[in-house]
Amino acid sequence: MRYDLVIVGGGAAGFAGAMRAMDFGKRTLLIEKAQIGGAALFNGALSSKTWWELAKDFDKLLLTDRGYRVKEYTFSFTEFRRIVAQAVEERHQQMLRQVRHYQELGLLEVVYGEAEFVSPHTIRVKPHAAEAYTVEGDFFLLATGSRPRVLPHLPVDGKRVFTSEHIDLLEDFPSELLVVGSGVIGCEFATIFSTFPGVRVTMIEKDARILPYEDPDVSEVVMQNLSECNVRFFTRAQLGAVQVREEGIIYGVERERESVIPERASHVLVAIGRVPNVEGLGLDHIGVKVESTGHVSTHLTQTSVPHIFAAGDLDNQKAGFVNVAEQEARYAVERMFGQVKRPLQYDHLSWIMFLRPEVAGVGLNEQQAREGGYAYRVVRYNYDLTARGIAMRTRRSFFKLITTDEPDPYILGCRAVGPQASTIIGLVALMIRFARRVSDLCTILQPHPALTEGIQECARALLGEAIFKPELHVE
């Protein structure tokens, strides 16, 4: 049997690619190992962000500067977990309804199982509950995603030593949680768990600060806020020997010129990044180039074999973002069938980190601008110089613009650190996407009172036109 398109992987990238193929009326086979939606749905973006929303709501109960004090409350890990599962299933059913619609039309076929190339145009399909068979395809989209990276000396059991894939297996909040790694995943779960009473979180990071790829002013605010929520940090450190005992987990913290510090935890979360799922696809048999990192080598989603494309965490572009995975997959399908209308661009890629506080960004930060050799300017503007920021009683929250160094500059990047950061950053992404100058941002009539006024005032401050001059409000 031959298909117009065969997609391996039904996560964010695979599903988006399949739906774009449906727009073109292409007969498509979608092969998914576990569940439609993949890690982004069940173990990633939606599940963790639902946890974060619940933690944020609960956090409001504990505030003491809002004119109220909550004296009695109860909370249930089991109930929280049920709500998260409910949210995930709601999205899952939305996806399955679309799948069933196109199955009924005869355009889409879904097989739950594995796949391996036997020749450049032939793939062996191995369903979970049936005999293997081969199919042919005019084009292929590889979208098998990634999995958490683990430490060789720390076996993961999914219960006491776990990764982001095992949160739904926990039976209660851990009393002493060790988080190994302080990237996005580690910091997000440190934020979530530290919100709830009775949970103490410890983070180990080999660099000098958490979120080391972000600018120091960003990581400093996150670190300060987490510290106030019973999170402690070992920086410039690494995890030493670990003993998993019935009464607890004993581990060592190793630092330069210091003796090993013995510590104890009830649980360990390993959050040291992700690795692409490239094994078992048979790519070496058909000449698809795979890099030393395990990522498939691509140019504009096309692999070294012209009719085979890759998208999402599997390729070597901007791994780790659902919106990038979806956009790459859609673009790949458009290229296959000669339907490209818009270029694939990453310069205006925006993202969110669900931390304490929320952090969002687009484009370059200061570190990247400096390393890239840019002549740049930077301006920072606090939330509390906006009416909405004052109304929200924010603190330590700010906007930051990085621009070219010229009288009316272009925007290279932006960071927003504070409540609703994710709703603000899209405005700047739009400015970068359409190459508009800072003066254009200054003239947009923003709603009032809204935090987007802060981005506008940040731009005005860069040009020396701010209503509230940030230099007059230095704390």
C-alpha positions in Angstrom: 0.0 0.0 0.0 1.3 3.5 -0.9 0.5 6.8 0.8 1.1 10.4 -0.2 2.6 10.9 3.3 3.7 8.7 6.1 4.2 10.4 9.5 6.1 8.6 12.3 5.1 10.1 15.6 1.7 11.5 16.7 2.8 14.2 19.1 2.6 18.0 18.6 4.7 17.9 15.3 3.1 14.7 13.9 -0.4 15.8 14.6 0.1 19.3 13.2 1.7 17.8 10.1 -1.2 15.3 9.6 -3.8 18.1 9.9 -1.9 20.2 7.3 -1.9 17.2 5.0 -5.6 17.0 5.4 -5.9 20.6 4.2 -4.4 19.4 0.9 -6.4 16.3 0.7 -3.4 14.0 0.9 -3.8 10.3 1.9 -1.8 10.0 5.1 -0.6 7.2 7.4 0.1 8.3 11.0 2.1 5.9 13.1 2.1 6.6 16.9 3.9 4.5 19.5 1.6 5.3 22.5 -1.0 8.0 22.4 -2.0 10.8 20.0 -0.7 14.0 21.6 2.7 12.6 22.7 4.9 13.9 25.5 3.8 17.5 24.9 0.3 16.6 26.0 0.7 13.9 28.5 4.1 14.6 30.1 4.9 18.1 29.0 3.4 21.5 28.2 -0.3 20.9 29.0 0.1 18.7 32.1 2.9 20.7 33.7 1.1 24.0 33.0 -2.1 22.8 34.5 -0.1 21.9 37.6 1.4 25.4 37.5 -2.0 27.1 37.2 -3.3 25.1 40.2 -0.2 26.0 42.2 -0.6 29.7 41.3 -4.3 29.6 42.4 -3.4 28.0 45.7 -0.6 30.5 46.2 -3.1 33.3 46.4 -4.6 31.7 49.5 -1.4 32.3 51.4 -0.9 36.0 50.6 -1.1 38.3 53.6 -0.8 41.7 51.9 -4.1 41.7 50.1 -6.5 42.6 53.0 -7.4 39.0 53.8 -5.9 36.1 55.7 -7.1 32.5 55.1 -6.9 30.6 58.4 -8.2 27.2 57.3 -7.8 25.3 54.1 -7.3 21.8 52.8 -5.6 20.5 49.7 -5.3 17.1 48.1 -2.6 15.8 45.8 -5.0 13.2 44.5 -7.6 15.9 43.6 -5.0 18.0 41.9 -3.8 15.1 39.9 -7.4 14.3 38.8 -7.8 17.9 37.6 -4.6 17.7 35.6 -5.7 14.4 34.1 -9.0 15.9 33.2 -7.4 18.8 31.4 -5.1 16.5 29.4 -8.0 14.2 28.5 -10.0 17.2 27.3 -7.3 18.1 24.8 -6.7 14.5 23.9 -10.4 14.1 22.9 -10.2 17.3 20.8 -7.4 15.8 18.8 -9.1 12.4 18.5 -12.3 14.0 17.2 -10.3 15.5 14.3 -8.5 12.2 13.7 -11.8 10.3 13.6 -13.3 12.8 11.2 -10.6 12.3 8.6 -10.5 8.6 9.2 -14.2 8.5 8.2 -13.4 10.5 5.0 -10.7 7.9 4.1 -7.9 10.4 4.1 -6.2 9.5 7.4 -5.2 6.1 8.8 -3.7 5.7 12.3 -1.7 2.8 13.5 -0.5 2.4 17.1 2.9 0.8 17.0 6.4 1.3 15.8 8.1 1.9 12.4 11.4 1.3 10.8 12.7 2.1 7.3 13.7 -0.8 5.1 14.4 1.3 2.0 14.1 5.1 1.3 10.5 4.8 0.2 9.5 1.7 2.3 8.8 1.5 6.0 8.0 -1.6 8.1 5.0 -0.9 10.4 4.9 -3.0 13.6 1.4 -2.6 15.2 1.2 -3.4 18.9 -1.5 -6.1 18.4 -0.9 -7.4 14.9 1.8 -8.7 12.5 4.3 -6.3 10.9 3.8 -5.2 7.3 5.4 -2.8 4.9 4.0 0.3 3.3 5.4 2.8 0.8 5.2 6.6 0.9 5.9 9.4 -1.5 7.0 11.6 1.5 7.9 10.9 5.1 7.8 13.2 8.2 9.8 12.1 11.2 8.3 13.5 14.4 9.2 11.0 17.1 10.0 13.7 19.7 12.4 13.3 22.7 12.6 11.8 26.2 14.2 13.0 29.4 17.9 12.6 29.8 18.9 10.5 32.8 22.1 10.0 34.8 23.9 6.7 34.4 24.6 6.4 38.2 21.0 7.2 39.3 18.5 4.6 38.2 15.0 6.1 37.6 12.2 4.0 39.2 9.4 6.5 38.4 8.4 6.8 42.0 11.1 8.0 44.3 13.6 8.9 41.6 11.7 10.3 38.6 11.6 12.5 35.6 9.0 14.9 34.2 7.3 11.8 32.6 6.4 10.3 36.0 4.6 13.2 37.8 1.3 11.4 37.4 2.7 8.3 39.2 3.4 10.2 42.4 0.9 9.4 45.2 1.6 12.6 47.3 3.7 15.7 47.5 7.3 14.8 48.3 8.4 16.2 51.7 12.1 16.7 50.6 12.5 17.1 46.8 15.9 17.2 45.2 15.8 18.7 41.7 18.9 17.9 39.6 19.3 20.6 37.0 17.9 24.1 36.8 16.7 24.6 33.3 13.1 25.3 32.4 11.7 21.9 33.5 13.6 21.8 36.8 12.7 25.4 37.7 9.0 24.9 36.7 8.6 21.8 39.0 10.5 23.5 41.8 8.0 26.4 41.4 5.1 24.1 41.5 6.1 21.9 44.4 7.5 24.6 46.6 4.2 26.4 46.5 2.6 23.8 48.8 3.2 23.7 52.5 5.3 20.8 53.8 7.4 20.6 50.7 11.1 21.6 50.8 12.9 21.8 47.5 16.7 21.7 46.9 18.2 22.4 43.5 21.7 21.4 42.2 23.2 23.4 39.3 26.7 23.0 37.9 26.8 26.7 36.8 27.0 29.8 38.9 23.2 30.4 38.9 20.0 28.8 37.9 18.7 29.4 34.3 22.3 30.0 33.2 21.4 30.6 29.6 19.3 33.6 30.6 20.6 37.0 31.7 21.6 37.3 35.3 18.8 39.8 36.1 16.3 37.2 35.0 17.7 34.3 36.9 18.3 36.5 40.0 14.6 37.4 40.3 13.5 33.8 39.9 16.1 32.7 42.4 15.1 35.3 45.0 11.4 34.5 44.7 12.0 30.7 44.9 14.2 31.2 48.0 11.3 32.9 49.8 9.3 29.7 49.1 11.6 27.3 50.9 13.8 26.5 47.9 17.5 26.3 48.6 20.3 26.2 45.9 23.6 24.5 45.5 25.3 26.3 42.6 28.7 25.5 41.0 27.9 22.0 42.3 27.2 18.5 41.0 25.4 15.5 42.4 27.7 13.0 44.0 27.0 9.4 45.1 23.4 8.6 45.7 22.0 5.8 48.0 18.3 5.0 47.7 17.3 3.6 51.1 13.9 2.6 52.5 14.1 5.5 55.1 15.2 8.1 52.5 17.6 9.0 49.8 21.1 10.0 50.8 23.2 12.0 48.4 26.3 14.0 48.2 26.8 17.5 46.9 30.2 18.1 45.3 31.7 21.5 45.1 35.2 22.7 44.1 37.6 22.9 47.0 35.0 21.6 49.4 34.4 18.3 51.0 31.3 16.4 49.9 28.2 17.7 51.7 25.9 14.8 52.8 22.2 15.6 52.3 18.9 13.7 52.5 15.8 13.7 50.3 12.5 11.8 50.0 12.4 12.1 46.2 14.7 13.1 43.3 13.6 14.8 40.1 16.1 14.5 37.3 15.7 17.4 35.0 18.9 17.7 32.9 17.4 18.0 29.5 16.1 15.7 26.8 17.4 13.5 24.1 15.9 12.8 20.7 14.1 9.5 20.0 16.0 8.4 16.9 16.7 4.8 17.8 15.1 2.0 15.9 14.0 4.1 12.9 16.6 2.5 10.6 17.9 5.9 9.4 21.4 4.6 9.0 20.1 2.1 6.4 18.8 4.8 4.1 21.3 7.6 4.3 19.6 10.0 6.6 22.3 12.0 8.4 22.2 11.9 12.2 24.4 14.3 14.2 26.6 13.3 17.2 23.9 14.7 19.5 21.3 12.2 18.1 19.4 14.9 16.3 18.5 14.4 12.6 20.4 16.9 10.4 18.0 19.1 8.5 17.8 22.2 6.4 14.4 23.9 6.5 13.0 20.6 7.9 14.4 18.6 4.9 16.9 15.8 5.8 19.8 14.6 3.7 17.3 12.3 1.8 15.1 14.8 -0.1 11.7 13.2 0.4 12.2 12.6 4.1 11.6 15.5 6.5 11.9 16.0 10.3 10.3 18.3 12.8 10.2 19.1 16.5 12.6 17.7 19.1 14.0 15.2 16.6 15.6 17.8 14.3 18.5 20.1 15.0 16.8 23.5 15.0 15.0 25.0 18.0 14.1 21.9 20.0 11.9 21.9 23.0 9.0 24.2 22.0 5.6 22.9 21.0 4.9 25.9 18.8 8.1 25.3 16.9 7.4 21.7 16.5 3.9 22.5 15.0 5.2 25.2 12.8 8.1 23.1 11.4 5.7 20.2 10.7 3.3 22.4 8.9 6.1 23.9 6.9 7.5 20.5 6.0 4.2 19.3 4.6 3.8 22.5 2.7 7.2 22.0 1.1 6.5 18.4 0.2 3.4 19.4 -1.8 4.5 22.7 -3.2 2.2 24.8 -1.0 4.7 27.1 0.8 3.2 30.5 1.4 5.4 31.8 4.2 9.1 31.3 5.1 10.1 29.3 8.2 11.7 31.9 10.5 13.0 31.6 14.0 14.1 35.2 14.8 10.7 36.0 16.4 10.4 32.8 18.3 8.6 33.6 21.6 8.5 31.3 24.6 7.2 31.1 28.2 8.7 29.8 31.4 6.1 29.1 34.1 8.1 30.1 37.1 7.8 32.4 40.1 7.3 34.9 38.5 6.3 34.0 35.0 9.1 34.7 32.4 8.6 35.2 28.7 11.0 36.1 26.0 11.5 36.6 22.3 14.6 36.9 20.2 18.0 37.6 21.8 18.9 38.2 25.4 21.9 40.3 26.4 24.3 37.3 26.6 23.4 36.2 23.1 23.6 39.7 21.6 27.1 40.1 23.2 28.3 36.7 22.0 26.9 37.4 18.5 29.0 40.5 18.2 26.0 42.9 18.0 26.3 46.5 18.8 23.3 46.7 21.0 21.4 48.9 23.4 19.3 47.7 26.4 16.7 49.3 28.6 14.8 47.9 31.6 11.5 49.2 32.9 9.8 48.0 36.1 6.2 46.8 36.2 5.4 49.1 39.0 5.9 52.1 36.8 2.7 51.1 35.0 -0.8 51.6 36.5 -1.7 47.9 36.0 1.5 46.8 37.7 0.7 49.0 40.7 -2.8 47.6 40.8 -1.5 44.0 40.8 0.9 44.9 43.7 3.9 43.5 41.7 7.5 43.5 42.9 10.7 42.5 41.2 8.9 42.4 37.9 10.3 44.1 34.8 10.4 44.4 31.0 13.7 44.6 29.1 14.3 45.4 25.4 17.5 44.7 23.5 17.8 46.6 20.3 20.3 47.6 17.6 22.5 50.6 18.4 21.1 53.4 16.3 18.9 56.4 16.8 15.6 54.6 15.9 16.6 51.0 16.4 15.2 47.6 15.5 14.3 45.2 18.3 16.7 42.2 18.7 14.9 40.7 21.7 12.8 41.2 24.8 12.3 39.7 28.2 9.3 40.1 30.5 9.6 38.9 34.1 6.4 39.1 36.0 2.6 38.3 36.0 1.0 37.9 32.5 4.5 38.0 30.9 3.2 35.5 28.3 0.4 37.8 27.1 2.8 40.7 26.7 5.6 39.1 24.7 3.5 38.4 21.5 3.4 42.1 20.8 7.2 42.3 20.6 7.3 39.1 18.5 5.0 40.8 16.0 7.3 43.9 15.9 10.4 41.6 15.2 8.6 39.5 12.6 7.6 42.5 10.5 10.9 44.4 11.1 9.3 47.4 12.7 11.4 50.0 14.5 11.1 51.0 18.2 9.4 54.3 17.2 6.5 52.2 15.8 6.0 50.5 19.1 5.9 53.9 20.8 2.9 55.1 18.7 0.5 52.1 19.2 -2.5 53.0 21.3 -2.4 50.4 24.0 -5.4 49.6 26.2 -5.3 51.2 29.7 -4.6 50.0 32.3 -2.6 47.1 30.8 0.8 45.7 31.2 1.5 46.2 27.4 1.8 49.9 28.3 5.0 48.8 30.1 6.5 47.5 26.9 5.6 50.7 25.2 7.1 52.8 28.0 10.2 50.6 27.8 10.5 51.6 24.1 9.9 55.2 24.9 12.6 55.1 27.6 15.0 53.9 25.1 14.3 56.9 22.9 14.3 59.3 25.9 10.5 59.8 25.7 9.1 57.8 28.7 6.2 59.4 30.7 7.6 58.0 33.9 11.4 58.2 33.7 12.9 54.9 35.0 16.1 56.7 36.1 14.0 58.8 38.6 12.7 55.7 40.3 15.8 53.7 41.2 15.2 51.8 44.4 
